[in-house]
Amino acid sequence: MSLLCRILNKKPSFRVRKSALREKTDGDLVKAALEGRTQEFGVLVTRYMRPAYLVALSVTGTPEDAEDVAQEAFLVALKRLEDCRNPEKFGGWFLTIVRNRARNLLRRERLRRGEELTPEITPGPGGPAEDFRRLEIRERLEEGFKGLSDVRQEVLLLHDLEGWKHREIGERLGIPDGTVRSHLHFARKHVRNRLAAFDKKAPKGGES
């Protein structure tokens, strides 16, 4: 099991088909969508729903917020599709939208709470145990990713959780394969070291 799978210990509620829809490139799909063929944008949604979820999760730390951000980002992308100057690099452009929407959500939440610094979260339908689980996931994600650049977060999530190959990540983010490998190596090392230090500081069971 990969490092991030151990952190999350769960999958999102939706699953994306792996059949790949690779007959058309992102650029082909974007151009077709701009011509009014909305079903082509639907292919992009299928292709990027899970990556969008993972990127949003790395920022928000909660599955519910990540799903909301991903869905909102697709609506924004559809409205602004003409702003995607390089259709073949739709992936990098779109994931930037996801990341920005996720950060906006966090800012709104902080304002709504009056900038509270206590680690409280809205009670969920699963009761206190599930609320604690959500908080624990968020804390570990925040700790593991602290100090990690956005691109390294995305490379780590897409490779270790989504299973994308180095070439696929490079094509989507517009960076060379070798750079992807380097980002992945240093991201794994960074997260592993931070979580090891975090676990050492965490109180043991039964301690007061």
Order of alpha helices (4+ residues) and beta strands (2+ residues): alpha-alpha-alpha-alpha-alpha-alpha-alpha-alpha-alpha
